[in-house]
Amino acid sequence: MSEAPVDLVGALSARRARSKTTEAAPSRDELLRLLAAAANVADHSGYEPWRVIELRSAAREGLGLAIAEGFGLNGDKAASTARKPLRAPLLLALVVSRRPSLKVPAWEQEATAAGVAHNLGLLLDAEGWNVLWRTGLATRTDAVRRFHGLAEGEDLLGWLYVGGRPVSDREDKPRKPRRVEERLSAL
């Protein structure tokens, strides 16, 4: 029995970065199912140069403290910064794990990791979760690297903030079409 075709154009056109979430979050089994699909990206030599770190509950608090430490903050500013990872019940740290290779350059391994991360965000959105990919200077601070246990050759690409979709977000306004004509050229 074949499955009905998926409307990828419709799904991608409907995707939105949504920062407000409820406390609901996908289970580990759900994540594993979606990650198995997300991993179907171009991966020269099958290096799988990526990993995902699941942060729930107190781990999010630890991340907030690491971000504040990484920026050298203290007092009210540190406390405010430390609360930011609590904006969603689940954070997925997206890590590129480069391997030395003459055949597969670092940029290609980073592209593979970013492809997995992007696919995972799209799949979570398609499953009805609110998802926002957060990046920034904090991803490269020593304190945040230590918190995530990053090894040599690994870098953090950011975090997917994931949570339930509030009722108010269920009916989105149509998005203006993107102007892509000037981005597509021919030789």
C-alpha positions as CSV (number, residue, x, y, z in Angstrom):
1,M,0.0,0.0,0.0
2,S,1.5,3.4,-0.9
3,E,1.0,6.5,1.2
4,A,-0.6,9.6,-0.1
5,P,1.9,12.1,-1.5
6,V,3.1,14.7,1.0
7,D,2.5,18.3,0.1
8,L,6.0,19.5,0.8
9,V,5.5,22.9,-0.9
10,G,2.5,23.5,1.3
11,A,4.3,22.4,4.4
12,L,7.3,24.6,3.7
13,S,5.2,27.5,2.7
14,A,3.2,27.3,6.0
15,R,6.2,26.9,8.2
16,R,6.7,29.7,10.8
17,A,9.3,30.4,13.5
18,R,7.1,30.5,16.6
19,S,8.6,31.5,19.9
20,K,5.6,31.2,22.2
21,T,4.9,27.6,23.5
22,T,2.9,25.7,26.0
23,E,4.6,23.3,28.4
24,A,3.8,20.3,26.1
25,A,6.8,18.8,24.3
26,P,7.5,15.8,22.1
27,S,8.6,12.6,23.8
28,R,12.0,11.1,23.3
29,D,10.4,8.4,21.1
30,E,8.8,11.0,18.9
31,L,12.1,12.8,18.6
32,L,13.9,9.6,17.6
33,R,11.3,9.0,14.9
34,L,11.6,12.5,13.5
35,L,15.4,12.6,13.8
36,A,15.6,9.3,11.8
37,A,13.7,11.1,9.0
38,A,15.7,14.4,9.4
39,A,19.0,12.5,9.0
40,N,18.2,11.8,5.4
41,V,20.4,14.6,4.0
42,A,23.3,14.8,1.7
43,D,26.2,13.3,3.6
44,H,29.3,12.8,1.6
45,S,31.0,9.5,2.7
46,G,28.3,8.9,5.3
47,Y,30.2,10.7,8.1
48,E,27.1,11.7,10.0
49,P,28.9,14.8,11.3
50,W,26.2,15.9,13.7
51,R,24.6,15.2,17.0
52,V,21.6,16.5,18.9
53,I,21.5,17.1,22.7
54,E,18.1,17.0,24.4
55,L,17.7,19.6,27.2
56,R,14.7,19.4,29.4
57,S,13.9,20.5,33.0
58,A,17.0,21.4,35.0
59,A,19.3,21.1,32.0
60,R,17.7,24.3,30.6
61,E,18.5,26.1,33.9
62,G,22.1,24.9,33.6
63,L,22.3,26.2,30.1
64,G,21.0,29.6,31.2
65,L,23.8,29.8,33.8
66,A,26.4,28.8,31.3
67,I,25.2,31.5,28.9
68,A,25.4,34.1,31.6
69,E,28.8,32.9,32.6
70,G,30.0,32.9,29.0
71,F,29.0,36.5,28.7
72,G,30.6,37.4,32.0
73,L,27.3,38.6,33.4
74,N,26.3,39.0,37.1
75,G,23.4,40.3,39.1
76,D,20.1,41.1,37.5
77,K,21.5,40.8,34.0
78,A,22.8,37.3,34.7
79,A,19.5,36.3,36.2
80,S,17.5,37.6,33.3
81,T,19.8,35.9,30.7
82,A,19.8,32.6,32.7
83,R,15.9,32.5,32.3
84,K,16.0,32.6,28.5
85,P,16.3,28.8,28.0
86,L,13.1,28.4,30.1
87,R,11.0,29.9,27.2
88,A,10.3,26.4,25.9
89,P,10.0,23.0,27.6
90,L,12.5,21.3,25.3
91,L,15.7,22.6,23.7
92,L,17.6,20.6,21.2
93,A,21.2,21.6,20.9
94,L,22.4,21.2,17.3
95,V,26.1,20.2,17.1
96,V,28.4,19.8,14.1
97,S,30.9,17.0,14.8
98,R,33.6,17.5,12.1
99,R,36.0,14.7,11.3
100,P,39.4,15.4,9.7
101,S,39.2,14.5,6.1
102,L,40.8,15.3,2.8
103,K,37.7,14.0,1.0
104,V,35.0,15.9,2.9
105,P,35.9,19.5,3.8
106,A,34.7,21.0,7.1
107,W,32.2,23.3,5.3
108,E,30.5,20.3,3.8
109,Q,30.3,18.5,7.1
110,E,28.8,21.7,8.6
111,A,26.2,21.9,5.7
112,T,25.2,18.3,6.5
113,A,24.7,19.1,10.2
114,A,22.7,22.2,9.4
115,G,20.6,20.2,7.0
116,V,19.7,17.7,9.7
117,A,18.9,20.6,12.1
118,H,16.7,22.3,9.5
119,N,14.9,19.1,8.6
120,L,14.3,18.4,12.2
121,G,12.8,21.9,12.7
122,L,10.6,21.4,9.6
123,L,9.4,18.0,10.8
124,L,8.6,19.3,14.3
125,D,6.6,22.1,12.8
126,A,4.7,19.8,10.5
127,E,3.8,17.6,13.5
128,G,2.2,20.7,15.2
129,W,5.0,21.8,17.5
130,N,6.1,25.4,17.8
131,V,9.8,25.6,16.9
132,L,12.3,28.4,16.9
133,W,16.0,28.0,15.9
134,R,18.0,30.3,18.2
135,T,21.6,31.1,17.6
136,G,23.9,33.9,18.6
137,L,27.3,34.6,20.2
138,A,26.5,32.4,23.2
139,T,26.9,29.3,21.0
140,R,30.7,29.8,20.8
141,T,31.5,30.8,24.4
142,D,33.8,28.5,26.4
143,A,31.2,28.1,29.2
144,V,28.5,27.0,26.8
145,R,30.9,24.6,25.0
146,R,31.8,23.0,28.4
147,F,28.2,22.8,29.4
148,H,27.4,20.8,26.3
149,G,30.5,18.6,26.6
150,L,31.7,19.6,23.1
151,A,34.8,17.8,21.9
152,E,37.6,19.0,19.6
153,G,36.2,19.6,16.1
154,E,32.7,20.2,17.5
155,D,30.7,23.4,17.5
156,L,27.2,24.4,18.5
157,L,25.0,25.6,15.7
158,G,22.3,26.8,18.0
159,W,19.2,25.3,19.7
160,L,15.7,24.4,18.5
161,Y,13.3,25.7,21.1
162,V,10.3,23.3,21.0
163,G,7.0,23.3,22.7
164,G,3.3,23.0,22.3
165,R,1.4,25.3,20.0
166,P,-0.8,27.7,21.8
167,V,-4.4,27.9,20.6
168,S,-3.8,31.5,19.4
169,D,-1.0,30.2,17.0
170,R,-3.2,27.5,15.4
171,E,-4.7,29.9,12.8
172,D,-1.8,31.8,11.3
173,K,-2.2,34.7,8.9
174,P,-1.1,33.9,5.4
175,R,2.5,34.8,4.9
176,K,3.4,37.3,2.1
177,P,5.1,35.4,-0.8
178,R,8.9,35.7,-0.7
179,R,10.5,37.5,-3.6
180,V,12.8,34.9,-5.0
181,E,13.1,36.1,-8.6
182,E,16.3,38.0,-8.1
183,R,17.8,35.1,-6.2
184,L,17.5,32.7,-9.1
185,S,19.8,33.3,-12.1
186,A,20.9,31.3,-15.1
187,L,24.2,31.1,-17.0
